Amino acid sequence: MSPTLAICPAHVSKFSRTTLWILSSPISSWNVHTGMRHQFHTLLRKLRMCVMVALCGSWETSGHQTARDKYNPKAMSQSNEEIIATLLQKCRELVPAFDATKVIHSFSGSRAKNSSGDWIIEESVKVPGFFQAAGIDSPGLAGSPAIAAHVVSLVQKSAACAERGLRFKPNTNFNPYRKPIIRPKNGWKGIKIDCKDDAAKNVVCKCEKVTEAEIVDAIHRPLPCLSTQAVRKRTRAGMGHCQGKFCEPRVKKIIARELGLKSVAGRPWPASSILPARWLTDEHKEALQNLATKMGL
């Protein structure tokens, strides 16, 4: 499991959307270009950007494993408080001025590890015609286009597939470039909350400045978009500082209206979060700060 803590120190007034910095190791571990640490911290102070610290990967940083191995009893016996304490420590290593009271969300994911030390992308020896794309570690998203192209080449060369008459024909109508859902914005110029007469100007998610027109566009794309979670992943509506408290009911109404649904699923809770509540109270934030203080952060 790779826990991640999302921190939102402040909104970015100069940009139309919140920016997330995703790093696989704390800046303190970058030994080659020490000047990069100073430049990064300076940039954060100038732009007041949001930071997401992602503790992922199989290497060690500052004496701690950045991911928990499920076969390791000691790692799996950690309490939520111990996991959060580790995350807070990594956050402070990345951003020395990090404020624990600004945490908005935590989440984690599982990675399929294998003992080969490499990705497994090959035709099965035991079941010819069955192709494996397994053990893809952290860079799976970035590597997916190359993985897909490689799997296609394996299928084309497969004797088992040839015997079954499987042949690939290029789709001349395929367009690899998708029209973007999110439109560029210049701050709040030309858009506002509760604009009744123009969906393109009606802001539904105020944190990320996502408009009704963008949400409607996402809903009617070929890939089904039936929940607020699906809309969130396509438009970022609900990913901002308030974590959907403002926009999720509005997004539900739009989905129901556009698709004729009587009920619409919302964001699941707690899912993989290790925080005590979806929306942290002042008491929760104080507890996080006390934990950070207890650790000397």
C-alpha positions as CSV (number, residue, x, y, z in Angstrom):
1,M,0.0,0.0,0.0
2,S,1.2,3.5,-0.8
3,P,-0.5,6.1,1.4
4,T,-0.7,9.6,0.1
5,L,-1.5,12.8,1.9
6,A,-2.9,15.8,-0.1
7,I,-2.0,19.2,1.3
8,C,-3.6,22.4,0.1
9,P,-1.8,25.4,1.8
10,A,-3.6,28.0,-0.3
11,H,-5.5,28.7,-3.5
12,V,-3.6,29.9,-6.4
13,S,-5.0,33.2,-7.5
14,K,-2.7,33.5,-10.6
15,F,-3.9,30.3,-12.2
16,S,-7.2,29.0,-13.4
17,R,-6.8,25.6,-11.7
18,T,-5.1,24.2,-8.7
19,T,-1.7,22.8,-9.3
20,L,-0.4,19.6,-7.7
21,W,3.2,18.7,-7.4
22,I,3.6,14.9,-7.2
23,L,7.0,13.6,-6.1
24,S,8.0,10.0,-5.5
25,S,10.7,10.9,-3.0
26,P,11.4,13.9,-0.7
27,I,13.5,16.7,-2.1
28,S,16.0,16.0,0.7
29,S,17.0,12.8,-1.0
30,W,18.0,14.6,-4.2
31,N,21.8,14.6,-3.6
32,V,22.9,15.5,-7.1
33,H,21.4,19.0,-7.6
34,T,21.1,20.4,-4.1
35,G,20.2,23.8,-5.7
36,M,16.9,22.3,-6.9
37,R,15.7,22.0,-3.3
38,H,16.0,25.7,-2.8
39,Q,14.5,26.6,-6.2
40,F,11.5,24.3,-5.5
41,H,10.9,25.7,-2.0
42,T,11.2,29.3,-3.4
43,L,8.7,28.5,-6.2
44,L,6.2,27.1,-3.6
45,R,6.5,30.3,-1.6
46,K,6.1,32.5,-4.6
47,L,3.1,30.7,-6.2
48,R,1.6,29.3,-3.0
49,M,0.8,26.1,-4.9
50,C,-0.9,23.1,-3.6
51,V,1.3,20.1,-2.8
52,M,0.6,16.4,-2.9
53,V,3.2,14.2,-1.3
54,A,3.0,10.8,-2.8
55,L,5.0,8.2,-0.9
56,C,5.4,5.6,-3.6
57,G,8.1,3.4,-5.0
58,S,10.1,0.5,-3.7
59,W,13.2,2.4,-2.6
60,E,14.0,3.8,0.8
61,T,14.2,7.5,1.6
62,S,15.5,8.8,4.9
63,G,15.5,5.4,6.4
64,H,11.8,4.7,5.8
65,Q,10.1,2.4,3.2
66,T,8.0,4.6,0.9
67,A,5.5,1.8,0.4
68,R,4.2,-0.9,2.7
69,D,4.7,-4.5,1.7
70,K,1.6,-6.6,2.6
71,Y,3.8,-9.7,3.3
72,N,5.7,-7.7,5.9
73,P,3.8,-8.2,9.3
74,K,5.6,-5.3,10.9
75,A,4.6,-2.9,8.2
76,M,1.0,-4.1,8.1
77,S,0.6,-3.9,11.9
78,Q,1.1,-0.1,11.8
79,S,-1.8,1.9,13.2
80,N,-3.4,4.8,11.2
81,E,-1.7,7.2,13.6
82,E,1.8,5.7,12.8
83,I,1.1,5.9,9.1
84,I,0.0,9.5,9.3
85,A,3.0,10.3,11.4
86,T,5.3,9.0,8.7
87,L,3.4,10.9,6.1
88,L,3.7,14.1,8.1
89,Q,7.4,13.6,8.4
90,K,7.8,13.1,4.7
91,C,5.7,16.2,4.1
92,R,8.0,18.3,6.3
93,E,11.1,17.0,4.6
94,L,9.6,18.0,1.2
95,V,8.2,21.4,2.4
96,P,9.9,22.6,5.6
97,A,7.1,25.2,6.2
98,F,4.4,22.5,5.9
99,D,1.3,23.1,8.0
100,A,-0.4,20.0,9.2
101,T,-3.7,21.8,9.7
102,K,-4.0,22.3,5.9
103,V,-4.4,18.6,5.2
104,I,-7.6,18.0,3.1
105,H,-7.5,14.3,2.1
106,S,-5.5,11.0,2.3
107,F,-5.7,8.0,0.0
108,S,-3.8,4.9,-0.9
109,G,-3.6,2.3,-3.6
110,S,-2.3,-1.2,-4.1
111,R,0.4,-2.2,-6.5
112,A,0.8,-5.7,-7.9
113,K,4.4,-6.7,-7.2
114,N,6.2,-9.7,-8.6
115,S,9.4,-11.5,-7.9
116,S,11.0,-11.2,-11.3
117,G,12.2,-7.6,-10.8
118,D,10.7,-6.5,-14.0
119,W,7.3,-6.0,-15.7
120,I,5.7,-9.2,-17.1
121,I,4.5,-8.4,-20.6
122,E,4.5,-11.6,-22.6
123,E,2.4,-14.4,-24.1
124,S,1.7,-17.2,-21.7
125,V,3.8,-20.3,-22.2
126,K,1.1,-22.5,-20.6
127,V,-1.9,-20.9,-22.4
128,P,-0.8,-19.7,-25.9
129,G,-3.0,-16.8,-27.0
130,F,-3.2,-15.4,-23.5
131,F,-1.2,-12.3,-23.0
132,Q,0.0,-11.0,-19.6
133,A,0.6,-7.4,-18.8
134,A,1.3,-7.7,-15.0
135,G,3.5,-6.5,-12.3
136,I,3.4,-2.9,-13.6
137,D,4.7,-0.8,-10.8
138,S,4.6,2.9,-10.3
139,P,5.0,4.2,-13.9
140,G,2.0,2.2,-15.3
141,L,0.0,5.3,-16.3
142,A,2.9,6.9,-18.1
143,G,4.0,3.6,-19.6
144,S,0.6,2.5,-20.8
145,P,0.8,3.7,-24.4
146,A,4.1,1.9,-24.9
147,I,2.8,-1.2,-23.1
148,A,-0.3,-1.2,-25.4
149,A,1.9,-0.9,-28.5
150,H,4.1,-3.8,-27.3
151,V,1.2,-6.0,-26.6
152,V,-0.2,-5.4,-30.1
153,S,3.1,-6.4,-31.6
154,L,3.2,-9.6,-29.5
155,V,-0.3,-10.5,-30.6
156,Q,0.6,-9.9,-34.3
157,K,3.6,-12.2,-33.9
158,S,1.7,-14.9,-32.0
159,A,1.4,-18.2,-33.8
160,A,-1.6,-19.1,-31.6
161,C,-3.4,-16.0,-32.7
162,A,-2.5,-16.6,-36.3
163,E,-4.0,-20.1,-36.1
164,R,-7.2,-18.6,-34.8
165,G,-7.4,-16.2,-37.7
166,L,-6.8,-13.1,-35.6
167,R,-5.6,-10.2,-37.8
168,F,-5.3,-6.5,-37.0
169,K,-6.5,-3.9,-39.5
170,P,-5.6,-0.3,-38.9
171,N,-8.7,1.8,-38.0
172,T,-8.3,4.8,-40.4
173,N,-11.1,6.6,-38.6
174,F,-9.3,6.5,-35.2
175,N,-8.4,10.0,-33.8
176,P,-5.8,9.8,-31.1
177,Y,-6.4,13.4,-30.1
178,R,-9.4,13.9,-27.7
179,K,-11.1,17.2,-27.5
180,P,-10.3,18.5,-24.0
181,I,-13.2,18.8,-21.5
182,I,-11.7,21.6,-19.4
183,R,-11.6,25.0,-21.0
184,P,-8.8,27.5,-20.1
185,K,-9.9,30.2,-17.8
186,N,-8.6,33.7,-16.8
187,G,-9.3,33.7,-13.1
188,W,-13.0,34.5,-12.6
189,K,-13.3,36.6,-15.7
190,G,-16.5,35.7,-17.6
191,I,-17.6,33.0,-15.2
192,K,-19.6,33.1,-11.9
193,I,-21.5,30.9,-9.5
194,D,-25.2,30.3,-10.1
195,C,-25.2,31.8,-13.6
196,K,-28.7,30.7,-14.7
197,D,-28.7,31.7,-18.4
198,D,-25.3,30.3,-19.7
199,A,-24.0,26.8,-18.7
200,A,-20.5,27.8,-20.0
201,K,-20.4,30.6,-17.5
202,N,-22.1,28.8,-14.6
203,V,-19.4,27.6,-12.1
204,V,-20.5,24.4,-10.4
205,C,-17.2,23.6,-8.6
206,K,-15.8,26.9,-7.1
207,C,-12.5,25.4,-6.0
208,E,-11.5,24.2,-9.4
209,K,-13.7,26.6,-11.4
210,V,-15.4,23.8,-13.3
211,T,-18.5,24.9,-15.2
212,E,-21.8,23.2,-15.9
213,A,-21.0,23.0,-19.6
214,E,-17.8,21.1,-18.9
215,I,-19.6,18.7,-16.6
216,V,-22.4,18.1,-19.2
217,D,-19.7,17.5,-21.9
218,A,-18.0,14.9,-19.7
219,I,-21.4,13.2,-19.0
220,H,-22.1,12.8,-22.7
221,R,-18.7,11.5,-23.8
222,P,-18.7,7.8,-25.1
223,L,-17.3,6.5,-21.8
224,P,-20.2,6.2,-19.2
225,C,-20.1,8.9,-16.5
226,L,-22.8,8.0,-14.0
227,S,-21.5,9.2,-10.7
228,T,-19.9,12.2,-9.1
229,Q,-16.7,10.2,-8.7
230,A,-16.6,9.7,-12.5
231,V,-17.2,13.4,-13.1
232,R,-14.5,14.3,-10.5
233,K,-11.9,12.2,-12.4
234,R,-12.7,13.8,-15.7
235,T,-13.2,17.4,-14.7
236,R,-11.6,17.8,-11.2
237,A,-15.0,18.9,-9.8
238,G,-14.7,17.9,-6.1
239,M,-10.9,17.7,-6.0
240,G,-10.4,21.2,-4.5
241,H,-10.0,22.5,-1.0
242,C,-13.6,21.8,0.1
243,Q,-13.4,18.3,-1.3
244,G,-16.9,18.4,-2.9
245,K,-18.8,19.8,0.0
246,F,-20.0,22.7,-2.2
247,C,-20.2,21.0,-5.7
248,E,-21.1,17.3,-5.1
249,P,-24.9,17.9,-4.6
250,R,-24.9,20.2,-7.7
251,V,-23.0,17.6,-9.8
252,K,-25.6,15.0,-8.7
253,K,-28.4,17.1,-10.0
254,I,-26.8,17.7,-13.3
255,I,-26.1,14.0,-13.9
256,A,-29.6,13.1,-12.9
257,R,-31.1,15.7,-15.2
258,E,-28.9,14.8,-18.2
259,L,-29.3,11.0,-17.9
260,G,-32.8,10.8,-16.5
261,L,-31.6,9.0,-13.3
262,K,-33.6,8.9,-10.1
263,S,-30.5,8.6,-7.9
264,V,-26.8,9.2,-8.5
265,A,-23.9,7.7,-6.6
266,G,-21.6,10.0,-4.7
267,R,-18.0,9.8,-3.6
268,P,-17.4,6.7,-1.4
269,W,-16.2,7.1,2.1
270,P,-13.9,6.2,3.7
271,A,-12.7,4.2,0.7
272,S,-8.9,4.1,1.3
273,S,-8.7,7.2,3.5
274,I,-7.0,6.9,6.9
275,L,-8.3,10.3,8.1
276,P,-11.1,10.3,10.7
277,A,-13.6,12.2,8.5
278,R,-14.2,13.3,4.9
279,W,-14.3,16.9,5.9
280,L,-11.9,17.6,8.8
281,T,-13.2,19.7,11.7
282,D,-11.0,22.1,13.7
283,E,-10.6,19.3,16.3
284,H,-9.3,16.9,13.7
285,K,-6.8,19.5,12.4
286,E,-5.7,20.2,15.9
287,A,-5.1,16.5,16.4
288,L,-2.9,16.4,13.3
289,Q,-1.0,19.4,14.5
290,N,-0.5,17.8,17.9
291,L,0.8,14.7,16.3
292,A,3.3,16.7,14.2
293,T,4.4,18.6,17.3
294,K,4.8,15.3,19.2
295,M,7.2,14.2,16.5
296,G,9.1,17.4,16.7
297,L,8.0,18.6,13.3
